[in-house]
Amino acid sequence: MFGVREIEPVQSLIPTNPSTFNRTRRMANKHIELSLLTCLDALIAERSVTRAANRLHMSQPGMSNALARLRSLIQDPLLIRTPRGMELTPRAKELAALVKSGLSVMEEIFSDQRPFEPERADAVITIAASDSVVMLLGAALRKMLDAQAPKIILIQRPLVPDNLQQWLVEGECDLAIGHLMNMHDELHATEIFSQSWCALVGKDHPVIRTRMSLKQYVNASHVMFRSPLTATSLAESALGIALKKTGFERRMSMTVTSILMLPYVVAESNLVATLPARLARHYATFLPVRLHHLPFDAPRIMNHMVWHERTHRVGLHQWVRDLIRQIVRDIEVPTSSRRSLPTEVRHFE
């Protein structure tokens, strides 16, 4: 009379496959919350309750409670105190990749499939890049984001090639830009710009004037960049190999830990620095220095943009990569602006 539909028996909603039923019951008994997976990821990455809480914008007591629940569920301490500080247990190290994989699956399941809308984007983008790349691209990228996606936060971290694959896989960074060679097959890479080398000397250098000979270059005292984060620089190594083919080597008198310091040292000394031409050209517009072509054949510096498959099809990341490509296309100094530059500055790229 009332059109009552027969209700399906409750028993029929329970998985009939024994293994599926047992797995479902185990999961239900543990009262697992998906948010705990995010907390575990942060704890593994930061190895600190305080830093993990800050990373997720949680209170420290809240993260401590999450760690306690994770220890109970996983039946492992996960983080232990040692003389060197907090360390991951072997079980936590085993779980690191699984947790990242689980979060990626969750992100794909719950991701917004609507077309990407920059003005609605609220995210953090972490880019691994050298100081010189940030100086070249950073301000322009921030300006474009302010105009189109002001809620996006940019974070730069030093570029360490030996750690890069792990960082990209585990989400410690989303993108890398620099002189990167022999990348792993699971990474995507595209060359975005290249540039030549040039030598930089002070305008009052007692020996090197309008032209620089190979003899003057190798006899000069050099200030060189040495990163505290990597044993060798791929670009510097290639430069050294090219010079050795002439039968000579540079005579190093000083090193600095930031390539951005080289022009300032040169401006106040009789030292010579060899650095990327775009960077040198920038400093030559306001420091008392002169630019010279290298007196030997050196390979161009190839700069690549590298990212992992996990962000390859994500609308936000595709859009940011396109912005960077656009900045690179527009980065050349317009011809009208070049005419106002010192003559020796115009011819370097």
Beta strands, then each sheet from edge to edge (+ up, - down):
strand 1: 79-82
strand 2: 85-88
strand 3: 124-129
strand 4: 153-157
strand 5: 175-178
strand 6: 187-195
strand 7: 197-202
strand 8: 221-225
strand 9: 251-256
strand 10: 273-276
strand 11: 289-292
strand 12: 301-308
sheet 1: 1+ 2-
sheet 2: 4+ 3+ 5+ 12- 6+
sheet 3: 10+ 7- 11+
sheet 4: 8+ 9+
end
